[in-house]
Amino acid sequence: MFDVAGVFAGMFVLSAFVILIDMAVTVVEKRLLVWRPTPATQD
């Protein structure tokens, strides 16, 4: 009645897409925020 294999396969595919999208957003964010100054360190 329940398609356990299909549910786990769908979860795996969705998590893979989320990881790829997160990596892409991180790369774009690093390129676009080059102008941003680094935070000052306090000694």
FENFENZI-V794719 format. One line per field, one symbol per residue. psi: psi as a letter, one per 40 degrees, with the letter a starting at -180 (. if undefined). burial: + if it has 16 or more other C-alpha atoms within 10 Angstrom, else -. A space follows every 10 residues. Layout:
# FENFENZI-V794719
psi = ???
burial = ???
This chain:
# FENFENZI-V794719
psi = dhgddddddd dddddddddd dddddddddd ddfdehiiih ih.
burial = ---------- ---------- ---------- ---------- ---
